[in-house]
Amino acid sequence: MATSLLGLCDNYPMSDFEPDQLTISSLLGGDFVQVSSAATLVEVAQRMTDEGISAVGVGDGELLGVLTERDVVRAVAAGRDPETKVGDLAETELVWTSPDSPVDEVAEEMMNHWIRHVFVGHPGELLGIVSIRDLLIAYINTAGI
């Protein structure tokens, strides 16, 4: 296994692969966090901080959207009330990918759409979420850094 960067890469044992051989399923791990659309901006920001995550799903049972760190910053900068319901802020146009999608293709798709998160699965069957950080860690591991 490749030497991990600050211990962040230990959950991604993929040093035997090249980036163009990796699929998104190899990056899935951990629990996806979903919050109620009635949760407040401050509650969700605190949860994201506590759990060290950069995005949460928003919905009441069914996934309706996503709220990212960037969305939180924009809401604060715009002077939104900390008690604003995240259902009013969540991005509802989600980008989905298959677990069999090659990592390099998903990375290119993320760059082309200027997004930092993709949902794995399809509407109605969420398997996980992959962030740009996950892709970076995969590339670091395959480079043997």
Stockholm file with secondary structure:
# STOCKHOLM 1.0

chainA/1-145         MATSLLGLCDNYPMSDFEPDQLTISSLLGGDFVQVSSAATLVEVAQRMTDEGISAVGVGDGELLGVLTERDVVRAVAAGRDPETKVGDLAETELVWTSPDSPVDEVAEEMMNHWIRHVFVGHPGELLGIVSIRDLLIAYINTAGI
#=GR chainA/1-145 SS CCCCSTTTTTTCCCTTSCGGGCBGGGGCCSCCCEECTTSBHHHHHHHHHHHTCSEEEECSSSCCEEEEHHHHHHHHHTTCCTTCBGGGTCBCCCCEECTTSBHHHHHHHHHHHTCSEEEEEETTEEEEEEEHHHHHHHHHHHHTC
#=GC SS_cons         CCCCSTTTTTTCCCTTSCGGGCBGGGGCCSCCCEECTTSBHHHHHHHHHHHTCSEEEECSSSCCEEEEHHHHHHHHHTTCCTTCBGGGTCBCCCCEECTTSBHHHHHHHHHHHTCSEEEEEETTEEEEEEEHHHHHHHHHHHHTC
//
